[in-house]
Amino acid sequence: MFFPVSGIEVHPLFPLVVAFVVSFFTSMAGVSGAFLLLPFQVSVLGYTAPSVSSTNHLFNIIAIPSGVYRYIKEGRMLWPLTWAVIIGTLPGVFIGTLVRIRYLPDPKNFKIFVGLVLFYIGCQLLMNILKNKDQKKVSKKTQAKDEHKIRIVTSNIQHVTFTYKGETHTYSPPFVYVICFLVGIVGGVYGIGGGSIVAPFFVAIVGLPVHIVAGAALMGTFITSVAGVAFYQCFSLIYTDISVAPDWALGFLFGIGGFCGMYLGARTQKFVSGRVIKSILCCCVLFVSAKYIVGYFL
């Protein structure tokens, strides 16, 4: 099947299956899978135009709702953190979109940028795994039917406190907003929405459990991706000499696969240990990072 916008030809089941497999694992940590699908599109499919970023945003819009639905239904959505991701990353995505179109249209420069960003994320995850910052096993007494539900104790501008699986956690909203804004810029450039990159930061820097950040990160990614597609679509009317608007057909195929993968991933997440989830993410991120950084100098 030929996709005229991206200029590539591929069997329609190929992107669908790839998106399903990737999203199943990454959605457990609050990552849509777009951060791995982008290098797949660039390196495997040969899709290198700036519109690959907007196509990635389109994938998020179609795929994420199923995962978000599961987290909300099971009471595993930390809403104060969710709003912080949305409000903090949205302006950053706009800035990142401009940077991608104006300063990183060259595929080679874009690859080194992606490689360095992923390398940093991978190192943060690796350090977190080595420090063994995982949730302690709770006693059988707490193993109730609603043990995986999030319960907010305090929520104000200074701090948010909540309990999960018998443990209490606290974070500073102002600090989270700053992180979300900066990460939103990177997410806008990369075309994955700020939430996808902010999840590892919440785990490695803020110190939140990986099971907690998943729902908030996915919801934030969905909202910012809607804005991202709108930004790219508008900019396509200005930058008519390059491909900026998303490839709707290709994005739809990726999205359908991701929709199914995220639903199953979100439903399975509570049964998988945080250490396993972080290890899978770390390996994927560092592999792609190494590929891009080495490829830049060869």
N, C-alpha and C positions, 0 to 999 in steps of 0.2 A: 504493500500500500504506500502510495506517495503522498507526502505532506508538503504542499507547495510553499507554505509560509516559512517552515524551517529548512526546506530543500532537501529532506532526507527521505529514504525509502526503507521501510521495515515492516515485517509482519505485524499486524495489529495486536496479536496475542503476546508478543515479546515485551513491549512496554507495560502491558497490563500485569503480566506475571511478575516481572521485576519489581514493579511498584508494590504488589501484594506482599512479596517476601520481605522487602526492605521495611515497609511500613509496619508489618506485624511485630518485628523486633524493636524498631526504634520508637514506636508509639508508647511502649511500656515506660520509657523514660521521658515522655513528653516531647519527643522530637518526631515531626511528621514523616521524616524519611526524605524530604526534599534536599537535605544537605548531602545525601549520597546519590540521589537521582540526578542532581546537576552535573557532577563529574561523569556520570554514566552517559548523559546526553552529549556532553562535550567530547569525551574521549572515545566512547563506543559508537554513538550514533553520528558524531561529527557535527553536532549542532552548536556552533560557536558564536552566533550573532547575539547582541544584547537582549533580543527577545526570548532567549533561553531563560533569562531570569524571570520575565513576566509569565512565561509558560509554567515555571516552577510555582509561582504565586497561584496560578490557576489550579494547579494540582492540589495545593493546600485547601483551596476553597471547596473543592469537590470531595476531597478525601477526609478532612478533619471532622466534620459533623458527626460521623458515626462514633468516633472515639470519644468526643466530648459528651455525647449522649450517654455512653456507658458510665463515665466518671460522675456525671450529674445524677444519674439514676441510682448509683450505688453510694451517694453521699460522700464522694471523694474529690469534690471540687472546693478548693480553698479560695473563696470569692475575694477576700481582700488582696490576695496575691494576684489573682486574675485581673482585677481592675488596675493594679500597679503595672502589670505587663502591658495591658492595652494602652493606658494613658502614657506610659513612659516610652514605649517603642514606636507609637504611631508617628510622631514628628520625626523620629530618627529614620524611619523607613522612607519618608519623603526626601530627606537629605541624601540618604544612601542611593535612592533611585537616580537623583541628579548626578551623583558621583559616578555611578556605573555607566551612564550614557555619555557624559562629558569627558571623563578622564580614564575610563577603563574599557574602551571599545575593542582594544587589541586583545585577542584571545590569549596571547603569551603573558601579557601583564596581568590579565584577569586570573590566569592559572596560578601565578606566584602569590597573588593576593589571597586566593582561596586556600592555597597550601599553607601559608603562614597562619591564617586564621584557624584552620583546622588543627595545625600543629599545637597552637596555644591551648585550644580546647582539650586536645588529647592529653597534653601534659598535665593540665589541671585535673582531669579525670584520673590519670594514672597515679598522681600524688595522693588523691583522695582514696583510691583503692589500697595503696601501699600503707596508708595510715590506718586503714581498717575502720574508717568512719562510717560504720553501718549501724543500723538499729540493733539494739540488744534484744535477745529473745525474751519475749514476755511470758509470764507464768500462765499455766493452764487456766488460772482463775479469770484471766482477761480474754480468753479465747471464746468470746461470745459471738453471736450471729452478726452483730454490728461492730465488731472490733476494727474493721477497716474504715469506718466512717470518721470524718473529721469533725471535731467539735471545737468551735471558737470560744475561747475564754474571755479575751480582751481584744478590742480592735479600735485603735485611735491613731492619731498622726505620729505619736512617738514610738509606739510598739504594738505588735500584734502577737498574741499568745494563743496557742491552740493545742489540743491533745490529739494524739493518734496512736492507736495500739498501746494504750497505757502509758505513753510518754508525753511529756510537755515540751513544746518548742516555742521559741520567741525570735522575732526578727525586727529590724528597724525599717519602717516604710520609706523614709527619706533616702536611705542607702540603696534600697531596692529600686527606687525611681531613677536614681542616677545611673545605676547599672543598666536598667532597661533602656534608657535613652541612648547611651553609648552603644549598647549592643544592637539597638534598633537600626542605627546607621549602618553597621556591618551587615545586618540582616537584609537591609534594603539593597545594598550593593550585591549581595550574594543571591538575592531573589528567593529567600526562604522564609521571610517574615522574622521579626525579631525574636519571637517566642522560641523558635527552634534552637537558636544559639544561646538564649538566656538560661535554658534548663541546666546545662552543665555548670554555669556560673552560680546558680542557686545552690547546687549540690556542693561544689568545691569551695566556693568563697563564702556564701551566706551560711552554709552548714545545714541546709534543710534536707530532710529525707527524700530520696529519689522518688519514692512512691507518691509523695505529696505534691511535688512540682509538676508532675505529668499533666494533670487536667488543666491547671492554670496556664502552662506553657502552650498547650495545644489551642486553648481558646484564644490566647493572645496572638498566636500565629495565624489563626483563622481571620480575626478582625484586621490585623495589619496586612494580611495578604489580599483581602478585599480592597483595601486602600491601595496596595501595591499595583494590582491589576488596573485600577482606575487611573493611577498616576502614569503608568506605562502607556495606557491607551490614549491618554491625553497628550503625552509627549510624542506619540507617534505622528500626531498632526503637525508637530513642529519640526522634528527630526525625520524628514521624509527620505533622506538619502541612505538611511540604515534601517534594518529590521528591528523595531522596538515593541510593537504590539504582540501579544501572545499568540502561539499557534494553538488555536482553540481545539482542533481535532486531536492533536497529539496530547495536549493537556487533559482532555476529557478521558482518553484511554488510560493515562497514568492515574488520573483521579479515581476512576472506577476500581482499579486494582488496589489503590491506596485506601479507598473507602472500606473495602472488605477486610484488608489487612489490619487497619486501625481498630475496627470493631472487635476483631478477635484478639488483637494485642491488648487493648484496654480491658477486655473481659478477663484475660489471662494474667495480667500484671500483678494482681494482689497475691497470686500463688507463687510468684518468682521472687527470690531474694534480691535485695538492692545491689549486693555485690556482683551477682551474675549479670544483672542489667547493665551496670556501669562497666563491667569488663567487656561485654559485647560491644557497647558503644565506643569504648576506648580503642579497641582493636580496629574497628571500622574506620574511625576518625584518623588514627595515626597511619593506617595503610594508605588511605586516599591522600593524606597530607604528604607523605613521603613520595608518592607517585608524582604529584604535581611539582613539588620543590625540586626533585631530581630531574624531572622532565624539562624544567625551565632552563637548566644549565647544559642540557645535552643537545 
